[in-house]
Amino acid sequence: MTDETSVKQIEAFAHPAAQAALGVEGGTTGWKGELLHIHIAPAASYEMEELTEATCVAGRGIEGDRYYLGTGTYSPRPDVREITLIEQEALDALARNDPPLQEGPVVLAPEEHRRNLTVRGVPLNHLVGRRFRVGEVVLRGGRLNFPCKYLENLLDRPLFLPLYNRSGLNCGIETSGTIRPGDVIELLD
């Protein structure tokens, strides 16, 4: 286990992508989404474990997760990754082979995509530089998550191109609290 002081995170709104988006009008508003699944892994490449609730700690991540502990694949590289999200709609599109970027449909279960939260009805690509609430926890959208060959190699499936531009959102935690599947997700500003 890594000492709390050795875990290096970049504050979400300090990331260059968030800096570019802050104060810029636009994006989608008036939506309300839902948290479907919560997953953590204690270290790099470990299987993701589904939780019925999770404690989110501002400036650190989800208690017990690899990036909270500093044991993730990318932990040595400071970045915004206290908590990561992916849209269920993107997973549904992969299962439909929409768009047809691979030989056929790719089924990616919530415990396989390596993101902490699976959400529905949340326009993640519009949340860079925005604050939003998941239940009682307030998150800051820091940067879009890009697919990596690591995930493709880990699962031995063609995921890089099909997940491009829809691989999720890396966030910082502004307000600590507990989240549970079924929690409402809504834009704050």
RADATA-V483027 format. One record per residue. N is the residue number from 1. RES is the residue in one small letter. PHI is phi in whole degrees, -180 to 180 (* if undefined). PSI is psi in degrees with one decimal (NA if undefined). BURIAL is 1 if it has 24 or more other ideal C-beta (glycine too) atoms within 12 Angstrom, else 0. Layout:
BEGIN
n:N res:RES phi:PHI psi:PSI burial:BURIAL
n:N res:RES phi:PHI psi:PSI burial:BURIAL
END
This chain:
BEGIN
n:1 res:m phi:* psi:139.6 burial:0
n:2 res:t phi:-91 psi:139.0 burial:0
n:3 res:d phi:-61 psi:141.0 burial:0
n:4 res:e phi:-53 psi:-36.1 burial:0
n:5 res:t phi:-76 psi:-15.8 burial:0
n:6 res:s phi:-92 psi:-8.2 burial:0
n:7 res:v phi:-79 psi:118.5 burial:1
n:8 res:k phi:-104 psi:116.7 burial:1
n:9 res:q phi:-123 psi:150.8 burial:1
n:10 res:i phi:-98 psi:132.5 burial:1
n:11 res:e phi:-58 psi:132.7 burial:1
n:12 res:a phi:-52 psi:-46.6 burial:1
n:13 res:f phi:-79 psi:-4.6 burial:1
n:14 res:a phi:-88 psi:-15.0 burial:0
n:15 res:h phi:-65 psi:140.8 burial:1
n:16 res:p phi:-54 psi:-35.9 burial:0
n:17 res:a phi:-66 psi:-42.7 burial:1
n:18 res:a phi:-68 psi:-39.7 burial:1
n:19 res:q phi:-57 psi:-40.9 burial:0
n:20 res:a phi:-67 psi:-30.1 burial:0
n:21 res:a phi:-89 psi:-24.7 burial:1
n:22 res:l phi:-59 psi:132.3 burial:0
n:23 res:g phi:77 psi:0.3 burial:0
n:24 res:v phi:-92 psi:125.2 burial:0
n:25 res:e phi:-68 psi:152.9 burial:0
n:26 res:g phi:125 psi:-173.9 burial:0
n:27 res:g phi:89 psi:168.8 burial:0
n:28 res:t phi:-88 psi:143.2 burial:0
n:29 res:t phi:-132 psi:172.4 burial:0
n:30 res:g phi:78 psi:12.6 burial:0
n:31 res:w phi:-97 psi:160.1 burial:0
n:32 res:k phi:-143 psi:122.1 burial:0
n:33 res:g phi:-113 psi:-173.9 burial:1
n:34 res:e phi:-140 psi:141.4 burial:1
n:35 res:l phi:-82 psi:121.7 burial:1
n:36 res:l phi:-97 psi:-46.5 burial:1
n:37 res:h phi:-141 psi:148.6 burial:1
n:38 res:i phi:-123 psi:130.4 burial:1
n:39 res:h phi:-135 psi:144.8 burial:1
n:40 res:i phi:-138 psi:162.2 burial:1
n:41 res:a phi:-138 psi:140.6 burial:1
n:42 res:p phi:-73 psi:-19.8 burial:0
n:43 res:a phi:-160 psi:169.4 burial:0
n:44 res:a phi:-54 psi:137.7 burial:0
n:45 res:s phi:69 psi:-4.8 burial:0
n:46 res:y phi:-70 psi:152.3 burial:0
n:47 res:e phi:-63 psi:143.1 burial:0
n:48 res:m phi:-75 psi:139.2 burial:1
n:49 res:e phi:-108 psi:129.3 burial:0
n:50 res:e phi:-82 psi:137.4 burial:0
n:51 res:l phi:-115 psi:149.8 burial:1
n:52 res:t phi:-90 psi:-14.5 burial:0
n:53 res:e phi:-162 psi:156.7 burial:1
n:54 res:a phi:-143 psi:145.4 burial:1
n:55 res:t phi:-97 psi:120.7 burial:1
n:56 res:c phi:-102 psi:129.8 burial:1
n:57 res:v phi:-114 psi:121.3 burial:1
n:58 res:a phi:-55 psi:133.0 burial:1
n:59 res:g phi:79 psi:-1.5 burial:1
n:60 res:r phi:-128 psi:-56.9 burial:1
n:61 res:g phi:137 psi:-156.4 burial:1
n:62 res:i phi:-91 psi:126.2 burial:1
n:63 res:e phi:-52 psi:129.8 burial:1
n:64 res:g phi:91 psi:-11.0 burial:1
n:65 res:d phi:-82 psi:155.8 burial:1
n:66 res:r phi:-59 psi:-34.6 burial:1
n:67 res:y phi:-83 psi:-23.6 burial:1
n:68 res:y phi:-68 psi:-40.7 burial:1
n:69 res:l phi:-84 psi:-16.0 burial:1
n:70 res:g phi:81 psi:22.6 burial:1
n:71 res:t phi:-114 psi:14.8 burial:1
n:72 res:g phi:-81 psi:162.8 burial:1
n:73 res:t phi:-52 psi:-43.0 burial:0
n:74 res:y phi:-101 psi:10.2 burial:1
n:75 res:s phi:-55 psi:-37.1 burial:1
n:76 res:p phi:-66 psi:-14.4 burial:0
n:77 res:r phi:-106 psi:104.1 burial:0
n:78 res:p phi:-57 psi:134.3 burial:0
n:79 res:d phi:-165 psi:-178.8 burial:1
n:80 res:v phi:-88 psi:106.6 burial:1
n:81 res:r phi:-157 psi:34.2 burial:1
n:82 res:e phi:-62 psi:-35.6 burial:1
n:83 res:i phi:-154 psi:139.0 burial:1
n:84 res:t phi:-123 psi:146.8 burial:1
n:85 res:l phi:-129 psi:153.2 burial:1
n:86 res:i phi:-142 psi:148.7 burial:1
n:87 res:e phi:-84 psi:133.1 burial:1
n:88 res:q phi:-60 psi:-32.9 burial:1
n:89 res:e phi:-61 psi:-34.8 burial:1
n:90 res:a phi:-68 psi:-39.8 burial:1
n:91 res:l phi:-66 psi:-39.6 burial:1
n:92 res:d phi:-63 psi:-40.0 burial:0
n:93 res:a phi:-64 psi:-41.3 burial:1
n:94 res:l phi:-59 psi:-42.0 burial:1
n:95 res:a phi:-67 psi:-23.1 burial:0
n:96 res:r phi:-92 psi:-4.2 burial:0
n:97 res:n phi:60 psi:46.9 burial:0
n:98 res:d phi:-120 psi:113.4 burial:0
n:99 res:p phi:-75 psi:163.0 burial:0
n:100 res:p phi:-76 psi:77.5 burial:0
n:101 res:l phi:-99 psi:-6.9 burial:0
n:102 res:q phi:-130 psi:-178.4 burial:1
n:103 res:e phi:-66 psi:-22.8 burial:0
n:104 res:g phi:-174 psi:-173.8 burial:0
n:105 res:p phi:-58 psi:147.0 burial:0
n:106 res:v phi:-125 psi:117.0 burial:1
n:107 res:v phi:-92 psi:122.9 burial:0
n:108 res:l phi:-125 psi:106.1 burial:1
n:109 res:a phi:-73 psi:155.9 burial:0
n:110 res:p phi:-55 psi:-31.7 burial:1
n:111 res:e phi:-81 psi:-4.5 burial:1
n:112 res:e phi:-100 psi:-24.0 burial:1
n:113 res:h phi:-78 psi:-8.0 burial:1
n:114 res:r phi:73 psi:7.8 burial:1
n:115 res:r phi:-92 psi:153.1 burial:1
n:116 res:n phi:-74 psi:-41.4 burial:1
n:117 res:l phi:-121 psi:133.9 burial:1
n:118 res:t phi:-105 psi:126.8 burial:1
n:119 res:v phi:-126 psi:159.3 burial:1
n:120 res:r phi:-128 psi:138.3 burial:1
n:121 res:g phi:78 psi:20.3 burial:0
n:122 res:v phi:-119 psi:116.7 burial:1
n:123 res:p phi:-79 psi:79.1 burial:1
n:124 res:l phi:-57 psi:-37.4 burial:1
n:125 res:n phi:-65 psi:-16.1 burial:1
n:126 res:h phi:-95 psi:1.5 burial:1
n:127 res:l phi:-104 psi:7.4 burial:1
n:128 res:v phi:-67 psi:126.8 burial:1
n:129 res:g phi:79 psi:14.0 burial:1
n:130 res:r phi:-121 psi:153.2 burial:1
n:131 res:r phi:-101 psi:139.0 burial:1
n:132 res:f phi:-150 psi:160.3 burial:1
n:133 res:r phi:-110 psi:136.4 burial:1
n:134 res:v phi:-119 psi:103.8 burial:1
n:135 res:g phi:59 psi:-121.7 burial:1
n:136 res:e phi:-94 psi:-2.1 burial:0
n:137 res:v phi:-95 psi:135.3 burial:1
n:138 res:v phi:-104 psi:127.9 burial:1
n:139 res:l phi:-113 psi:155.8 burial:1
n:140 res:r phi:-120 psi:121.2 burial:1
n:141 res:g phi:-71 psi:118.3 burial:1
n:142 res:g phi:-97 psi:-50.1 burial:1
n:143 res:r phi:-162 psi:156.8 burial:1
n:144 res:l phi:-70 psi:146.3 burial:1
n:145 res:n phi:-92 psi:129.5 burial:1
n:146 res:f phi:-102 psi:145.8 burial:1
n:147 res:p phi:-65 psi:155.4 burial:1
n:148 res:c phi:-134 psi:156.9 burial:0
n:149 res:k phi:-65 psi:-23.9 burial:0
n:150 res:y phi:-56 psi:-49.7 burial:0
n:151 res:l phi:-65 psi:-43.5 burial:1
n:152 res:e phi:-59 psi:-44.6 burial:1
n:153 res:n phi:-69 psi:-39.9 burial:0
n:154 res:l phi:-61 psi:-42.2 burial:0
n:155 res:l phi:-97 psi:-8.7 burial:1
n:156 res:d phi:53 psi:49.1 burial:0
n:157 res:r phi:-139 psi:151.9 burial:1
n:158 res:p phi:-76 psi:95.4 burial:1
n:159 res:l phi:-117 psi:-22.2 burial:1
n:160 res:f phi:-57 psi:-58.5 burial:1
n:161 res:l phi:-69 psi:-44.4 burial:0
n:162 res:p phi:-62 psi:-27.0 burial:1
n:163 res:l phi:-93 psi:-4.7 burial:1
n:164 res:y phi:-60 psi:131.3 burial:0
n:165 res:n phi:69 psi:9.3 burial:0
n:166 res:r phi:-151 psi:36.7 burial:1
n:167 res:s phi:-95 psi:5.2 burial:1
n:168 res:g phi:112 psi:-169.6 burial:1
n:169 res:l phi:-134 psi:132.4 burial:1
n:170 res:n phi:-95 psi:132.1 burial:1
n:171 res:c phi:-131 psi:159.6 burial:1
n:172 res:g phi:-103 psi:156.7 burial:1
n:173 res:i phi:-102 psi:118.2 burial:1
n:174 res:e phi:-89 psi:-43.0 burial:1
n:175 res:t phi:-123 psi:120.9 burial:1
n:176 res:s phi:-68 psi:159.6 burial:1
n:177 res:g phi:164 psi:-170.9 burial:1
n:178 res:t phi:-110 psi:138.0 burial:0
n:179 res:i phi:-121 psi:154.0 burial:1
n:180 res:r phi:-144 psi:148.2 burial:1
n:181 res:p phi:-54 psi:140.4 burial:1
n:182 res:g phi:99 psi:-15.8 burial:0
n:183 res:d phi:-61 psi:143.7 burial:1
n:184 res:v phi:-79 psi:143.9 burial:1
n:185 res:i phi:-120 psi:128.0 burial:1
n:186 res:e phi:-149 psi:151.3 burial:1
n:187 res:l phi:-70 psi:140.2 burial:1
n:188 res:l phi:-103 psi:-36.7 burial:0
n:189 res:d phi:-150 psi:NA burial:0
END
